[in-house]
Amino acid sequence: MALEAVAWTGLTFKSLDLETDYIILFISFAFTWLFYTRDRLDISDSDWTNNPERSAWYASQPFLKNLIVLAAVLITICLPFRISILLPVLIGIIPCLLYTTPLRIGTYTFTLKSLPVMKVALVAFLWVLLTVLFPVFSTTSRLPSFIVIAKLGMMVGCFIMLQIHTNDLRDIQGDAQAKIQSFAVLLGSTKAKMFGLFLIASGFYFGWKVFETNNLLIFCSILTFRTLLYTKKFDLYWQGLITSQGMLAYFIL
């Protein structure tokens, strides 16, 4: 996932015709490394249900906590060199820290991850901050119009939502037991696939005229093929196509 962040961030630099900033690419890598590892180590009941082998592996690897500390140190070292991205960092870091942290309002205890559709929508928003706004805030180059940047951000958000949503199709049972109300849980598997197609169509709409139409059609066709044919039974074989979505976007678009 950290390499996916690098790919989406690199796509922003290329598509907006900005000079590639390798420090920003590394910061995107390190932030994703930090928070995804932290999320994996905060093992919930749904994690044990959805993927007990993976959960057991993470639980048995205490050295991963050291990797979180290392990522935080590297980010702290790099940020002073790109102080201009401080605003999107501050906007994003609080929900990242609270994403799986139990919160209490009166007698009601919840996590942001468990709120309806938050698992998909919030993470997509954070990825847009990371992969679109980090490059935009860091650059000294002349930026394109706000509309172009907004369309790129909306496109990335739609495709990131699709990536998370596809994995949620696999996790419906465990998420439902853990009361995580993802789109997949709320809609059911059949309607959830239709929602995936809606996200692809929306991503195409926002990406149109930002990227070459034929390239965008090829990319969206691959995502459509994946969405329609994906089944939990063969999840292992689909994961390469799911987890490489950002890299596909970079090389195709």
Sequence and secondary structure as in RCSB ss.txt:
>XXXX:A:sequence
MALEAVAWTGLTFKSLDLETDYIILFISFAFTWLFYTRDRLDISDSDWTNNPERSAWYASQPFLKNLIVLAAVLI
TICLPFRISILLPVLIGIIPCLLYTTPLRIGTYTFTLKSLPVMKVALVAFLWVLLTVLFPVFSTTSRLPSFIVIA
KLGMMVGCFIMLQIHTNDLRDIQGDAQAKIQSFAVLLGSTKAKMFGLFLIASGFYFGWKVFETNNLLIFCSILTF
RTLLYTKKFDLYWQGLITSQGMLAYFIL
>XXXX:A:secstr
 HHHHHHHHHHHHHHTT    HHHHHHHHHHHHHHHHHHHHS  HHHHHH HHHHHHHHT THHHHHHHHHHHHH
HHHGGGGGGGHHHHHHHHHHHHHTTS EEETTEEE GGGSTTHHHHHHHHHHHIIIIIHHHHH  S    HHHHH
HHHHHHHHHHHHHHHHHHHHTHHHHHHTT   HHHHH HHHHHHHHHHHHHHHHHHHBTTB HHHHHHHHHHHHH
HHHH  GGGHHHHHHHHHTHHHHHHHH 
